[in-house]
Amino acid sequence: MSRIGKLPVNLPAGVTVSFDGDTVTVKGAKGTLSQKIAGDIDVKVEGNEVLVLKKHDSMELDAKHGLYRALIHNMVVGVTEGYKKSLKVNGVGWKVAKQGNKVVLNVGFSHPVEFAEPAGVKLECPSANEIVVSGIDKTLVGQTAADIRNIRVPEPYHGYGIAYSDEVIERKEGKTGGKGKK
């Protein structure tokens, strides 16, 4: 039995959860999220708690039990607080700017790179070297931040690239200019 799956999901005030047989819908102050539930998983709302229950025991169902409980918890947190990921741009002369619904990145290429804001995600540039990705869907926020990071992955010698603000880049020592053989 899944240790995560058997925990109830607490519902804050103003959040409603409905289950119609194969789809869970969570509504809150920031928006509405839906998730399809596959397999023999049942979702019950009792008071201010959501319970994720298995209809029978199997190894495959044990894995889904904890997964769907975690997804429902992430949806509840998303519609109440939202999610945010911050990225920092490190490079000589590198900068980012928001133009309409796009972020324009000047990150060492011969041309600026434009990254369009996906539906359900908000991109902000509080400074010339920072991008903040926010939204209510945890997976969409994380995937958008990863897509932006993949434009210019940090390199280990100078640390140039786009990195998460809490990411530690392991630095390598470069070549030394020691004496050569004669």
Secondary structure, 3 states (H helix, E strand, C coil): CCCCCCCCEECCCCCEEEECCCEEEEECCCCEEEEECCCCEEEEEECCEEEEEECCCCHHHHHHHHHHHHHHHHHHHHHHCCEEEEEEEECCCCEEEEECCEEEEECCCCCCEEEECCCCEEEEEEECCEEEEEECCHHHHHHHHHHHHCCCCCCCCCCCEEEECCCCCCCCCCCCCCCCCC
